[in-house]
Amino acid sequence: MRAQIAAFCVSAVGGGTMFLRWWRMEEEDRARVWVLYGWFSGLMCAGSVFGAVTWAFWMQFLVFQFIFFASGGGLTPQAQSFFAQSQYWIGAFYVTYAIEFLCLSVAKLMVLDRMADFALAKVDGMSRRLAVWGRVVMAAVVVGNVVGLCANVAAAVYQKQAGDLYSASSAAFTANNTDAGNNFSNEAFQKIFVASDAASVQSFCEVAVLLIIILAFGVVGIASARRLSSALLDMNHEQGAAGRQLRRQIVGTAAFVFVTFLLRAVFSTMNALANALQNDNANCLTLCDPCNNMYSLIQNWLLLAPEFKLSVVLISSPLALIVALWGMTSERMLQYMRSSRRQMTMVSLMRHSDAR
């Protein structure tokens, strides 16, 4: 868990540093590099910050969940209090998770624009068609994420209400008011069930967004591969060597991001189905009770074996973003950034000299 949060922090620092370096470039230098680099690095930084916060919330949720299980669970004041705390943390997790996924999915989708920008001629009819479809895909991804965010906000509200009811249940049991404690606990359980349904909407939106992105990667990858090969044949030896190096960098990055999207899509599909089809309302006595259906058992396993989910997120989010940042930052772009930095240093020194 800490390794994942640390990876998000590294990704945030990397994205933020490159965004600042891009921001300090001269306007004419910005016009010579990838036009979406500022958006890409900025979204990477923002998404990584939300990612670090998101999984810190998830860690706190797990802490209180395991404390609840260690206390023996059941209808006791202490157990109900621990469970109430876990509901507050999972509610906060839902909101920041949806924002993180929005920022990072849009940022990684921009890798396709960079690939098409490098591979396809601006005057080519295919380039214009892909540009139009690119806007459609980006709009679909943003709309899907916004719907998912709204669903998770609703889920967070229900989780907060469940936490309040569990706190009330704990107070009632402390006061030896067993009937009121049971009623509050049952009401809270129903709130959690409704929250699960709302969260499943975001899960299916996530799956839909990932499938759209995977399809877009496939179309652009096939269209770009042919143009890259023919363009490199027309270059001289020196240009060809530089072109092949840049091709390996961009195509390799796109391929890696595509694989991580595919991995995330498989996991998200499993998670969405488990969320939607679980039978948490069956009031099973234990996590492994036979009354749990297969999807409830999947969710319980994901809860008790968090390293599986965290490994998928680690590979598909911070690690994929760090690779994408490397792939989207060309040597020429770095030269422009260094040049702008030297110019700013010279201007600062001249101003300091004039002031003296």
N, C-alpha and C positions, 0 to 999 in steps of 0.2 A: 504493500500500500504506500509506504513512504517512498519507495523507489519510483512508483508511478507519479506521485505528487512532485518529486524532484525532477522527473523527466518533463512534466508540464512546465515547471519553473524554468528549466533550461530552454525549452521551446519558446516560452514567453520572452525571456531575455534575448534570445536570438532574433525573434521576430521584431521585438521592440528596437533592438540595436540597428537592424537593417532598415526599419521604417524611418528612424531618425536620420540615418545616413542618406536615405533616398530623399527625405524632406529637405535636407541641407544642400542638395544638388541644385545647380543653376537650371533655370527653366529650359534653356536650349539643350542641356544635357539630359534632362528628363524626357524630352521629346525624342531622343535618340535610342532610348532603352524601352523595354517592355512597358507598355502604357498602364498595365494593371499591377505593376510591382508594388506600388504604395498600398493599394487595396489589399493585395495578397499578404504582405508583411504585417499590415495593421490588423487585419482579421485574424491572422495567425497569433499575434500577440494577445489580442483581446480574448480569443477563444481559449488560448492556453491559460490565461489568468482565471477565466471561469472554470476551466478544467481542473486546475489545482484546487480551487475552492469547492467545486462539485465533489471531488473524491475525498476531500477532507470531511465534508458533510457525510458522505457515505461511510467513512471510517468511524465517525461518531455514532452513526446509526447502528453499525455492526457492534460497536462496543456495548451499547445499551441492550441490544438484542441478546448478545452472549451473556451479559450480566443477568438479564431476565431468565435465560435458560439455566444459568448456574444457580440462581436462587430457588430453582424448583418450579418457577412459573406459578400458575394457579391464581386463585382469587384471594391474594393477600395484599395488605397495604403496600409493602415494599415492592412486590412484583408488579403491581399495577402502576406504581410510580415510575419504575424503570421502563415499563412498556410505553408509558405516556411520553417520556423523554425521547424514546426511539421514534415515535410518530412525528414529533416536531422536526427531528433531523431529516427524516425521509421526505417530509414535505418541502423543506428547504432544498434538498437534493433534486427533487423533481423540477423545480423552477430553473436552477442553475444548469442542470443537465441539458434541458431543452435549448437554453441559450448557447451553451458550449457547442452542441451539435450543429446548431444553425451557423455559427461563425466558422467552425472548422470544415463543415461540408461545403460551404460556399468557397472558402479559401482553397480547398483541394480541388474543387471543380475548376478553378481558374487555371490549374495546370494544363487543362485541355486547350484553353485559349492560347497559352504560350506555345504549346505544341503546334497548333494550327497556324499561329502567327509565323512560326519558324518554317513550317513545311509548305504552306500554300501561298501562292502568289496573290497579291492584293487585287490584281485585275482579273483574276480567274473567276469564272462563273461559279465553280464549286466553292471557292472561298466565300463569295457573297451568300450563297445558300447556307453554308455552315454557320456564317455569322448570324443569320436570321434564326436558324434553329438553335444556335447557342443562346440567344436571348430567350427563346421559348423554354429551353431546358433550365436556364438560370431562374426564370420566373416560376416554373413549376417547383423547383427545389426550394425557393424562398417561401412560396405559398404552403407547400407541404410542411415546412418547418414551423411556420407561423401557426398553422392549425395544431400541430403537435405541441407547440408552446402553450397555446390556449388550453388544450386538454390537460397538460401537466399543471398549469396554474389551478385549474379546477380540482385536480387530484390533490394538490398541496392544501387547498382550502379544506377539503374533506379530511385530510390527514391531521390538520391543525385542530379541527373539531373533534376528531377521535382522540387526540392527545388531551384536549380539555376534558372530555368525558372520562378518560382513564384516570386523570388527576382527581376528578370528582369521585370516581369509584374508590380510589385510594383513600381519600378523606372520609368517605362513608364507612369503609371497612375499619378505618382507625377509630371511628366513633361507634363501632359495633352495630352499625346500621346495615345489616347484611342484605336486606331486601333492596334498599336503594343502591348499594354497591353492585349487586348483580344486575339491576336494571341499567345503571350507567355503563357497566361493562358490555352488556348485550347491545346497547345503542352504539357504543364505540366500535364494536365489531362490525356492525352494519355499515357504519361510515367507512371503515377500511375496505369493505367489499365494494362499495360504490367508488371509492378512490382507485381501487385496482382496475375497475372497468374504465374509468377516465384515463388512467395511465396507459391502458392497452391501446387507446386511440393514438397516443403519441408513438407507441411502439410500432403500430401498423403504418403510421405516417413516415416513420424512420425507415421502415422496410421499403416503402414505395419510393422514397427519395433515393435510397441506395441503389435500387434497381434501375431508376432513371439514369443515375450517374454512371452505373456500369454499362448500360446500353450506349450512352453517349461516348464513353471511353472506347467502346468497341468500334463505333462508326468512325470517329475521328482517327483512331489508330490505324484502321484499314486505309482510310483516305490519305492519311499523311505518309504512311510507309512507302507507297509507290512514288509520291512526289519527291520524297527525300532521296530515294535512290537515283531518280532521273536527274535531279538538280545537282547531286554530287558528281555525276559523270561529266557535267558541263564545266566544272571548275578545274583550274590548273592545279599543279601538285601542292603548292603552298596553301591555296584556298581550300583544296580538298582535304588536306590534313586538319586544318582548323575546323572545317565543316563537319568532318567525321567525329572529331572530339566533341563538338557541341551537340551533334546528333546523339552520340552515346549518352551524353549527360542528360539531355531532355527526354529522349525515348526511354532511357533506363529509369529515370525518375517517374515518368508516366506509368511505366510497367509496374514499378513497385507500389505506387499509389493505387493502381487498379487492383492489384492482388490484395492490398489491405482493405479496400472497399469490399471486395468479394468475401473476405474473411468476416468483416463486420456485418455484411448482409446475411450470411449464414447464421451467425449468432443472434442477430436482431430478429430474424424470422422465428427462430426457436423461442426466443424470449417473448415475442409478441403473441405467439400461439399459446404459450404456457400462461401468460397473463390473462388472455381472453377466455380460455377454456378450463381454468382451474376451478375447483369447487370449494373455495374457502368458506362458503356459507354452510358447509356440512357440519361445522362444529366438531371436528375431529379432536380427540383428546391429546394426541401427540403428532409430531411432524411426520412420523412414519406409520401412522395409524392406517389400517387397511381401508378405511372409509375415504382416504385421499385418492383422487383419481391420478392418472399418469402425469397430467400437467401440473397438478399441485406438488407431486413428488419432484418434478423437474425444478420448480420454483424453490422448493425447500432445499434441494441439493445445491442450487446456485447460491442460496443464502449461506449454507454451511460450508461451502467450498468456494469462497470468494476469489481465490487465486485464479480460477478459470476465467471468470468475467474480467478481472483486472488485467490478465495477460492479453486478452483480445483487445481491450481498450488501449493498453500500452502500445501494442504494435500498430493499431489502426489510427491512433490519434497523435500523441507526441512524437513517436518515432517516425511515423509517416510524414509529419509536418517538418521535422528537422531535415529529412532526406529531400523533401520538396523544396525547402528553402535553399539547400545546396544546389539542387538542379535548376532552380529558377534564377540563380545569381550567376551570370556569366562573367568571364574575365574582363570583357569590355565594360560591363556595368561597374565592376569594382574599380577599374581605372578611372571612370568618370567620377565615382565617389571620392577616390583619393585626390583627384584633381580639384574637386570642389572644396574638399577639406583644406588643401594647401592654400587655395585662394582665400578662404575664410580666415585662415591663420595669418596670412599676409595682410589682409584688410584690418584685422584686429591689432596687429603690431603697428601698422601705420597710424591707426587712430590713437593708440597709446603713445606713440612718438609725438604726434601733433599736440596731444593734450599736455605733454611735458614741455 
